[in-house]
């Protein structure tokens, strides 16, 4: 599946900079807010950007490696249990979306459970979890490509419904292992630098996880970004990759969450370098490795709260900052309007 992501237009750059600098404030005094306002204006190709129907998409799936319990302290069944919790409104992401006026969509990308048409769940299931990459690639190439297409399709649907800004989240027991492997491949860092506690491994558990993932990385020698995704990824990570690429193609600002979502972005970036122009990085995860992911991409996040929950919680928490960055362009008076002498 091909995506046509162009560099963001600079057509309105001068107009935006003049508008930002003309507000009743010292030059540059709103710091990162000014950079965000400029970025979103350039993405939307207008000097008057707006945010419509902001939405968080959470993709859920299971991982074959998690069945053995060697890399995760929680059983695989927790993925499905948490999906039900999302749908009942009981998770952190539900609370944060409610507080910040965000729509929330939960997607079954490949959970090892039959939900039987549960109301409110987007059914995009590729399979009942991936294979165990300790023995074989996580997914077949056709499954990987189908997940990319499903992610893109879901984004196209929410865009057609009026959404013009997206945040992303995920749920999947074992997915920090996939993210660490993708990170190690694309950044060329050793596995030990990429592996953290995940959902709460103790020190000896982390050591065991590193050993297992080092063997996995040595076993497989994928060629190209898609083969790497198919070898080490999860259905939710593949679907996130397609969603990220499609949203950028549709000129939507993207609020990137933590370790797992950024691993999907590493794949997207390997496929389309221009995708970074559309990304706002919400936070630095407390999961070891995420900071180095951001360093690799040469990006600075908005927040550092020690979060490592996933679910898109960092994206939801960063949204009010993004909202304020766009709002001041329209709400603040200019020096001329307020009859204030320029500073």
PyMOL commands that set and color helices and strands:
alter all, ss='L'
color gray80, all
select helices_A, chain A and resi 13-21+32-44+64-68+77-88+92-100+141-160+175-187+191-194+203-219+225-232+235-249+259-271+273-278+290-297+313-331+335-338
alter helices_A, ss='H'
color red, helices_A
select strands_A, chain A and resi 55-61+103-110+121-123+165-171+253-256+279-281
alter strands_A, ss='S'
color yellow, strands_A
deselect
rebuild
show_as cartoon
